[in-house]
Amino acid sequence: MKDGTRLIKFYEKMYTIRIFEKTAFKLYDQGLIRGVIHPYIGEEAIAVGVCEALKPNDYIMSTHRGHGHCIAKGAQTNKMMAELLGRVTGYCKGWGGSMHIADFSSGILGATGVVGAGIPIAVGAALSIKLRKTDQVIACFFGDGAVNQGTFHESLNLASIWKLPVIFICENNQYAISTPIKEVISVPNIADRASAYGMRGYIVNGNEVIEVYEVAQKLVENVRHEKRPVLLEAKTYRLEGHYRGDPENYRPREEVNRWKEKDPILSLRRKLVNEGLFSEKELKSVEKKVESDIEKAEKFAKESPLPIPEESMRDLFNMTKESTE
């Protein structure tokens, strides 16, 4: 691929995700973020490659490790940062936090902290597409830990039977929290399971954004026109712990260091420079812009007000007697 405009967009989006996550770490360590943070560092190429292949009105379904998906699909980092800090200017008015960001206007149907729980929701969205007879698709992200959940099997089976326009994307980062995925599946690749549901399975190097994009682009268009689901396995590695503060005593340091050499951002950066597409100076300029934007997002979030307790029941479905009168 020699499309410089697209490649620099890839780089900017991936770098934005990386700096957003590092800033979230800092704010978490300062005690400004409640709950936990599940970083997407090391997996940026998957979200960016897939979402760049989607149309603006296409949908995504995210996970507890979902900041990268949201940014790649077009979410505003200031509203995302405000949500992480529990401020009223966040996407969910501060009530959702890190694991529950949603923005229907961008096609982001939300995320869930329950492993595998987003998969049947994506199937429901795909059914709505079929019933409304639009040409949309939905990209459903989930980790390797979700593939042994009943929701995975039931959802893929139903999507195949009903011929629904959904791309199931397994971000195989090798570990379900601390359990190596190779110890809990009986086939060499997660994508091999696709044949059991009568759908096609594909494998991609999840650390190479160009490869992810080119494969995703073909799959998205196939699903859009054929109205049949597919399973895409993106092999990758999270370069940080499962959550901020994870002692990571289940992973050999040599293994982590080997994967750091495959860092998707550094890989793309080397390609852009070595092939003469962009200079170090030009890339530094992009990086500084991203860093400035994230600093502004942090400032926006910190200066935004917290929700007031009296608002806590607003936007909830309430079947009390008073609510029906």
Sine and cosine of phi, psi and omega as CSV:
sin_phi,cos_phi,sin_psi,cos_psi,sin_omega,cos_omega
0.00,0.00,0.79,-0.62,-0.02,-1.00
-0.88,-0.48,0.23,0.97,-0.01,-1.00
-0.97,0.23,1.00,-0.07,-0.07,-1.00
-0.87,0.49,-0.61,0.79,-0.01,-1.00
-0.89,0.46,-0.69,0.72,0.01,-1.00
-0.94,0.34,-0.65,0.76,-0.04,-1.00
-0.91,0.42,-0.64,0.77,0.01,-1.00
-0.94,0.33,-0.47,0.88,0.10,-1.00
-0.92,0.39,-0.67,0.74,0.09,-1.00
-0.82,0.57,-0.76,0.65,-0.07,-1.00
-0.89,0.47,-0.71,0.71,-0.03,-1.00
-0.89,0.46,-0.68,0.74,-0.01,-1.00
-0.92,0.40,-0.70,0.71,-0.01,-1.00
-0.90,0.44,-0.66,0.75,0.00,-1.00
-0.93,0.37,-0.58,0.82,0.05,-1.00
-0.87,0.48,-0.71,0.70,0.03,-1.00
-0.87,0.49,-0.70,0.71,-0.03,-1.00
-0.89,0.46,-0.72,0.70,-0.03,-1.00
-0.95,0.31,-0.57,0.82,0.07,-1.00
-0.86,0.50,-0.72,0.69,-0.02,-1.00
-0.91,0.41,-0.65,0.76,0.02,-1.00
-0.92,0.40,-0.59,0.81,0.05,-1.00
-0.93,0.38,-0.63,0.78,0.06,-1.00
-0.88,0.48,-0.62,0.78,0.09,-1.00
-0.84,0.54,-0.75,0.66,-0.04,-1.00
-0.87,0.50,-0.72,0.70,-0.02,-1.00
-0.93,0.38,-0.56,0.83,0.06,-1.00
-0.91,0.42,-0.71,0.71,-0.01,-1.00
-0.90,0.44,-0.43,0.90,0.04,-1.00
-0.99,0.10,-0.03,1.00,0.01,-1.00
0.99,0.17,0.30,0.95,-0.04,-1.00
-1.00,-0.05,-0.19,0.98,0.03,-1.00
-0.89,-0.46,0.82,-0.57,0.02,-1.00
-1.00,0.06,0.37,-0.93,0.01,-1.00
0.99,0.17,-0.59,-0.81,-0.03,-1.00
-0.81,-0.59,0.30,-0.95,0.05,-1.00
-0.86,-0.51,0.81,-0.59,0.06,-1.00
-0.95,-0.31,0.98,-0.20,-0.14,-0.99
-0.96,0.29,0.53,-0.85,0.02,-1.00
-0.99,-0.17,0.17,0.99,-0.07,-1.00
-0.88,0.47,0.83,-0.56,-0.03,-1.00
0.97,-0.25,-0.25,0.97,-0.06,-1.00
-0.91,-0.42,0.19,0.98,-0.14,-0.99
-0.86,0.52,-0.52,0.85,-0.07,-1.00
-0.90,0.43,-0.48,0.88,-0.05,-1.00
-0.94,0.33,-0.80,0.60,-0.02,-1.00
-0.86,0.50,-0.71,0.71,-0.05,-1.00
-0.93,0.37,-0.72,0.70,-0.01,-1.00
-0.88,0.47,-0.67,0.74,-0.01,-1.00
-0.95,0.31,-0.76,0.65,-0.09,-1.00
-0.92,0.39,-0.46,0.89,0.07,-1.00
-0.94,0.35,-0.32,0.95,0.03,-1.00
-1.00,0.03,-0.12,0.99,-0.03,-1.00
-1.00,-0.06,0.36,-0.93,0.14,-0.99
-1.00,0.05,0.34,-0.94,-0.01,-1.00
-0.83,0.56,-0.54,0.84,-0.05,-1.00
-1.00,-0.03,0.06,1.00,0.13,-0.99
-0.96,0.27,0.31,-0.95,-0.06,-1.00
-0.95,-0.31,0.38,-0.92,0.25,-0.97
-0.75,-0.67,0.47,-0.88,0.16,-0.99
-0.86,-0.51,0.77,-0.64,-0.16,-0.99
-0.94,-0.33,-0.13,-0.99,-0.08,-1.00
-0.74,-0.67,-0.10,-1.00,0.09,-1.00
-0.90,0.44,-0.37,0.93,0.04,-1.00
-0.97,-0.25,0.85,0.53,-0.28,-0.96
-0.93,-0.36,0.05,1.00,-0.03,-1.00
-0.84,0.54,-0.65,0.76,-0.03,-1.00
-0.90,0.43,-0.63,0.78,0.02,-1.00
-0.88,0.48,-0.71,0.70,-0.06,-1.00
-0.90,0.44,-0.73,0.69,0.01,-1.00
-0.89,0.46,-0.68,0.74,-0.02,-1.00
-0.90,0.44,-0.51,0.86,-0.01,-1.00
-1.00,0.06,-0.06,1.00,0.11,-0.99
0.93,-0.37,0.17,0.99,0.03,-1.00
-0.92,0.40,0.52,-0.86,0.01,-1.00
-0.99,0.14,0.77,-0.63,-0.07,-1.00
-0.93,0.38,-0.46,0.89,0.02,-1.00
-0.93,0.37,-0.66,0.75,0.04,-1.00
-0.94,0.35,-0.57,0.82,0.04,-1.00
-0.92,0.40,-0.70,0.71,0.00,-1.00
-0.91,0.42,-0.62,0.79,0.04,-1.00
-0.89,0.45,-0.61,0.79,0.03,-1.00
-0.91,0.40,-0.65,0.76,0.03,-1.00
-0.87,0.49,-0.57,0.82,-0.01,-1.00
-1.00,0.04,0.05,1.00,0.05,-1.00
0.95,0.32,0.59,0.81,-0.04,-1.00
-0.98,-0.19,0.43,-0.90,-0.08,-1.00
-0.92,0.39,-0.30,0.95,0.01,-1.00
-1.00,0.08,0.04,1.00,0.03,-1.00
-0.97,0.25,0.18,-0.98,-0.05,-1.00
-0.86,0.52,-0.55,0.84,0.01,-1.00
-0.91,-0.42,0.49,0.87,0.05,-1.00
0.86,0.51,0.41,0.91,0.05,-1.00
1.00,0.04,-0.07,1.00,-0.07,-1.00
-1.00,0.02,-0.33,0.94,-0.08,-1.00
-1.00,0.01,-0.71,0.71,-0.02,-1.00
0.98,0.21,-0.27,-0.96,-0.15,-0.99
-0.85,0.53,-0.63,0.78,-0.16,-0.99
-1.00,-0.09,0.12,0.99,-0.10,-0.99
-0.67,-0.75,0.64,0.77,0.01,-1.00
-0.98,0.20,0.73,-0.69,0.02,-1.00
-0.62,-0.79,0.58,-0.82,0.08,-1.00
-0.47,-0.88,1.00,-0.04,-0.08,-1.00
-0.87,0.50,-0.51,0.86,-0.02,-1.00
-0.91,0.41,-0.39,0.92,0.03,-1.00
-0.98,-0.19,0.04,1.00,-0.03,-1.00
0.99,0.11,0.19,0.98,0.01,-1.00
-1.00,-0.02,0.97,-0.22,-0.11,-0.99
-0.98,0.19,-0.09,1.00,0.07,-1.00
0.84,-0.54,-0.07,-1.00,-0.01,-1.00
-0.61,-0.80,0.20,-0.98,0.00,-1.00
-0.57,-0.82,0.58,-0.82,0.04,-1.00
-0.99,0.13,-0.09,1.00,0.00,-1.00
-1.00,-0.02,0.85,-0.53,-0.06,-1.00
-0.88,0.48,0.82,-0.58,0.03,-1.00
0.99,0.12,-0.11,0.99,-0.10,-0.99
-0.95,0.30,-0.35,0.94,0.00,-1.00
-0.98,0.20,-0.31,0.95,-0.09,-1.00
-0.91,0.42,-0.76,0.65,0.05,-1.00
-0.92,0.40,-0.46,0.89,0.07,-1.00
-0.91,0.43,-0.65,0.76,0.04,-1.00
-0.89,0.46,-0.62,0.79,0.03,-1.00
-0.90,0.43,-0.64,0.77,0.06,-1.00
-0.89,0.47,-0.66,0.75,0.04,-1.00
-0.90,0.43,-0.63,0.77,0.03,-1.00
-0.91,0.42,-0.59,0.81,0.07,-1.00
-0.90,0.43,-0.63,0.78,0.03,-1.00
-0.89,0.45,-0.60,0.80,0.05,-1.00
-0.88,0.47,-0.70,0.71,-0.01,-1.00
-0.90,0.44,-0.68,0.73,-0.03,-1.00
-0.93,0.36,-0.56,0.83,0.01,-1.00
-0.99,0.12,-0.17,0.98,0.06,-1.00
0.86,0.51,0.68,0.73,0.10,-0.99
-0.99,-0.13,0.11,-0.99,0.01,-1.00
-0.98,-0.21,0.40,0.92,0.01,-1.00
-0.96,0.27,0.27,-0.96,0.17,-0.99
-0.71,-0.71,0.25,-0.97,0.12,-0.99
-0.81,-0.59,0.72,-0.69,0.09,-1.00
-0.98,-0.19,0.87,-0.49,-0.06,-1.00
-0.95,-0.30,0.92,-0.38,0.00,-1.00
-1.00,-0.04,0.63,-0.77,0.13,-0.99
-0.36,-0.93,0.33,-0.94,-0.02,-1.00
-1.00,-0.04,0.13,-0.99,-0.01,-1.00
-0.90,0.44,-0.44,0.90,0.03,-1.00
-0.91,0.41,-0.30,0.95,-0.03,-1.00
-0.99,0.11,-0.27,0.96,-0.16,-0.99
-0.97,0.24,-0.15,0.99,0.10,-0.99
-0.97,-0.25,0.16,0.99,0.09,-1.00
-1.00,0.08,0.53,-0.85,0.04,-1.00
-0.87,0.50,-0.52,0.85,0.00,-1.00
-0.88,0.48,-0.56,0.83,0.02,-1.00
-0.89,0.45,-0.79,0.61,-0.06,-1.00
-0.91,0.42,-0.72,0.69,-0.04,-1.00
-0.90,0.43,-0.65,0.76,-0.06,-1.00
-0.94,0.34,-0.70,0.71,0.02,-1.00
-0.90,0.43,-0.62,0.78,0.02,-1.00
-0.89,0.45,-0.73,0.69,-0.04,-1.00
-0.92,0.39,-0.67,0.75,0.00,-1.00
-0.88,0.48,-0.60,0.80,0.01,-1.00
-0.95,0.32,-0.68,0.73,0.01,-1.00
-0.88,0.48,-0.67,0.74,-0.07,-1.00
-1.00,0.00,-0.04,1.00,0.02,-1.00
0.82,0.58,0.90,0.44,-0.08,-1.00
-0.99,-0.17,0.55,-0.83,-0.06,-1.00
-0.99,0.13,0.95,0.32,-0.01,-1.00
-0.78,-0.62,0.68,-0.73,0.10,-0.99
-0.97,-0.25,0.93,-0.36,0.04,-1.00
-1.00,0.09,0.86,-0.52,-0.09,-1.00
-0.88,-0.48,0.95,-0.31,0.05,-1.00
-1.00,-0.02,0.91,-0.42,0.07,-1.00
-1.00,0.04,1.00,0.00,-0.08,-1.00
-0.99,0.13,1.00,-0.05,0.02,-1.00
-1.00,-0.08,0.31,0.95,0.18,-0.98
0.99,0.12,-0.29,0.96,-0.05,-1.00
-0.70,-0.71,0.74,-0.67,0.19,-0.98
-1.00,-0.06,1.00,-0.04,-0.23,-0.97
0.86,0.51,-1.00,-0.09,-0.02,-1.00
-0.90,-0.44,0.07,1.00,-0.04,-1.00
-0.99,-0.12,0.87,-0.49,0.05,-1.00
-0.89,0.46,0.78,-0.63,-0.08,-1.00
-0.88,0.47,-0.51,0.86,-0.03,-1.00
-0.90,0.43,-0.31,0.95,0.00,-1.00
-1.00,0.04,-0.17,0.99,-0.12,-0.99
-0.80,-0.60,0.17,0.99,0.16,-0.99
-0.78,-0.62,0.51,-0.86,-0.13,-0.99
-0.98,-0.20,0.11,0.99,0.02,-1.00
-0.86,-0.52,0.42,-0.91,-0.05,-1.00
-0.88,0.47,-0.59,0.81,-0.06,-1.00
-0.75,-0.66,0.60,-0.80,0.06,-1.00
-0.89,0.46,-0.57,0.82,0.01,-1.00
-0.87,0.49,-0.40,0.92,0.01,-1.00
-0.88,0.47,-0.42,0.91,-0.04,-1.00
-0.94,0.34,-0.28,0.96,-0.05,-1.00
-0.85,0.52,-0.61,0.79,-0.07,-1.00
-0.89,0.46,-0.44,0.90,0.01,-1.00
-0.92,0.40,-0.34,0.94,-0.02,-1.00
-0.94,-0.35,0.18,0.98,0.03,-1.00
0.95,0.32,0.46,0.89,0.05,-1.00
-0.83,-0.55,0.22,-0.97,-0.01,-1.00
-1.00,0.02,0.61,-0.79,0.03,-1.00
-0.89,-0.45,0.60,-0.80,-0.05,-1.00
-0.72,-0.70,0.47,-0.88,0.04,-1.00
-0.83,-0.55,0.67,-0.74,0.01,-1.00
-0.66,-0.75,0.47,-0.88,0.11,-0.99
-0.97,0.26,0.97,-0.25,-0.08,-1.00
-0.95,0.32,-0.01,1.00,0.04,-1.00
-0.98,-0.21,0.03,1.00,0.00,-1.00
-0.88,-0.48,0.98,-0.22,-0.14,-0.99
-0.89,0.46,-0.57,0.82,0.00,-1.00
-0.91,0.41,-0.69,0.72,0.03,-1.00
-0.89,0.45,-0.69,0.73,0.02,-1.00
-0.87,0.50,-0.73,0.68,-0.04,-1.00
-0.88,0.47,-0.73,0.68,-0.07,-1.00
-0.91,0.42,-0.64,0.77,0.05,-1.00
-0.94,0.34,-0.72,0.70,-0.02,-1.00
-0.88,0.48,-0.63,0.77,0.00,-1.00
-0.86,0.51,-0.70,0.72,0.01,-1.00
-0.92,0.39,-0.69,0.73,-0.04,-1.00
-0.92,0.40,-0.66,0.75,-0.01,-1.00
-0.87,0.49,-0.71,0.71,-0.01,-1.00
-0.93,0.36,-0.60,0.80,0.05,-1.00
-0.89,0.45,-0.72,0.69,0.00,-1.00
-0.91,0.42,-0.63,0.78,-0.01,-1.00
-0.88,0.47,-0.63,0.78,-0.08,-1.00
-1.00,-0.05,-0.57,0.82,-0.04,-1.00
-1.00,0.04,-0.30,0.95,-0.03,-1.00
0.83,0.55,0.69,0.72,0.05,-1.00
-0.74,-0.68,0.64,-0.77,-0.05,-1.00
-0.97,0.25,0.35,-0.94,0.10,-0.99
-0.66,-0.75,0.34,-0.94,0.07,-1.00
-0.89,-0.46,0.83,-0.55,0.03,-1.00
-0.90,-0.44,0.84,-0.55,0.08,-1.00
-0.98,-0.22,0.87,-0.49,0.04,-1.00
-0.97,-0.26,0.94,-0.35,-0.02,-1.00
-0.99,0.15,0.83,-0.56,-0.10,-1.00
-0.49,-0.87,-0.31,-0.95,-0.03,-1.00
-0.31,-0.95,0.75,-0.67,0.10,-1.00
-0.99,0.13,0.79,-0.61,-0.09,-1.00
-0.99,0.12,-0.16,0.99,0.09,-1.00
-0.90,-0.44,0.02,-1.00,0.02,-1.00
-0.93,0.37,0.11,-0.99,0.03,-1.00
-0.85,0.53,-0.58,0.82,0.04,-1.00
-0.58,-0.81,0.28,-0.96,0.04,-1.00
-0.90,0.43,0.84,-0.54,-0.03,-1.00
0.98,-0.21,-0.10,1.00,0.03,-1.00
-0.86,0.50,0.83,-0.55,0.00,-1.00
-0.93,0.37,-0.30,0.95,0.06,-1.00
0.82,0.57,0.60,0.80,0.00,-1.00
-0.99,0.17,0.09,1.00,0.02,-1.00
-0.98,-0.17,-0.10,1.00,-0.03,-1.00
-0.89,-0.46,0.77,-0.64,0.08,-1.00
-0.90,0.44,0.69,-0.73,-0.02,-1.00
-0.89,0.45,-0.53,0.85,0.02,-1.00
-0.89,0.45,-0.59,0.80,0.03,-1.00
-0.91,0.42,-0.72,0.69,0.01,-1.00
-0.87,0.49,-0.69,0.72,-0.03,-1.00
-0.91,0.42,-0.59,0.81,0.04,-1.00
-0.89,0.46,-0.67,0.75,-0.01,-1.00
-0.95,0.30,-0.47,0.88,0.05,-1.00
-0.89,0.45,-0.47,0.88,0.05,-1.00
-0.94,0.34,-0.29,0.96,0.02,-1.00
-0.98,-0.22,0.27,0.96,0.00,-1.00
-0.71,0.71,0.85,-0.53,-0.09,-1.00
-0.88,0.47,-0.52,0.86,0.00,-1.00
-0.96,0.28,-0.70,0.72,0.03,-1.00
-0.91,0.42,-0.58,0.81,0.01,-1.00
-0.89,0.45,-0.72,0.69,0.02,-1.00
-0.93,0.38,-0.62,0.78,-0.01,-1.00
-0.87,0.49,-0.71,0.70,0.02,-1.00
-0.87,0.49,-0.66,0.75,-0.02,-1.00
-0.89,0.45,-0.71,0.70,-0.03,-1.00
-0.88,0.47,-0.61,0.79,-0.02,-1.00
-0.98,0.18,-0.75,0.66,-0.08,-1.00
-0.90,0.43,-0.52,0.85,0.01,-1.00
-1.00,-0.02,0.11,0.99,0.08,-1.00
0.95,0.33,0.34,0.94,-0.01,-1.00
-0.98,0.20,-0.60,0.80,0.03,-1.00
-0.57,-0.82,0.52,-0.85,0.02,-1.00
-1.00,0.03,0.26,-0.96,0.08,-1.00
-0.84,0.54,-0.63,0.78,-0.01,-1.00
-0.90,0.44,-0.68,0.74,0.00,-1.00
-0.91,0.42,-0.65,0.76,0.01,-1.00
-0.93,0.36,-0.60,0.80,0.06,-1.00
-0.89,0.47,-0.60,0.80,0.03,-1.00
-0.90,0.44,-0.67,0.75,0.06,-1.00
-0.89,0.46,-0.70,0.71,-0.02,-1.00
-0.89,0.46,-0.67,0.74,0.01,-1.00
-0.90,0.43,-0.63,0.78,0.04,-1.00
-0.89,0.46,-0.71,0.70,0.01,-1.00
-0.87,0.49,-0.73,0.68,-0.02,-1.00
-0.87,0.49,-0.63,0.78,0.05,-1.00
-0.91,0.41,-0.67,0.74,0.01,-1.00
-0.89,0.45,-0.66,0.75,0.00,-1.00
-0.94,0.34,-0.57,0.82,0.09,-1.00
-0.88,0.47,-0.65,0.76,0.04,-1.00
-0.92,0.40,-0.62,0.78,0.03,-1.00
-0.90,0.44,-0.66,0.75,0.05,-1.00
-0.89,0.46,-0.69,0.73,0.01,-1.00
-0.90,0.44,-0.68,0.73,0.03,-1.00
-0.85,0.53,-0.71,0.70,-0.03,-1.00
-0.91,0.42,-0.71,0.71,-0.05,-1.00
-0.91,0.42,-0.52,0.86,-0.05,-1.00
-1.00,0.04,-0.14,0.99,0.00,-1.00
-0.99,0.17,0.52,-0.85,-0.02,-1.00
-0.97,0.25,0.41,-0.91,0.11,-0.99
-0.99,0.17,0.41,-0.91,0.08,-1.00
-0.91,0.42,0.42,-0.91,0.08,-1.00
-0.98,-0.20,0.57,-0.82,-0.07,-1.00
-0.81,0.59,-0.56,0.83,-0.03,-1.00
-0.89,0.45,-0.31,0.95,-0.02,-1.00
-1.00,-0.04,-0.02,1.00,-0.19,-0.98
-0.90,0.43,-0.42,0.91,-0.02,-1.00
-1.00,-0.10,-0.06,1.00,0.00,-1.00
-0.94,0.34,0.55,-0.83,0.01,-1.00
0.95,0.32,0.18,0.98,0.07,-1.00
-0.98,-0.19,0.55,-0.83,0.07,-1.00
-0.98,0.20,0.88,-0.47,-0.13,-0.99
-0.81,-0.59,0.87,-0.49,-0.04,-1.00
-0.98,-0.22,0.44,0.90,0.05,-1.00
-0.95,0.32,0.32,-0.95,-0.02,-1.00
-0.84,0.55,-0.65,0.76,-0.06,-1.00
-0.90,0.44,-0.60,0.80,-0.09,-1.00
-0.95,0.30,-0.32,0.95,-0.04,-1.00
-0.99,-0.14,-0.07,1.00,-0.03,-1.00
-0.99,0.10,0.00,0.00,0.00,0.00
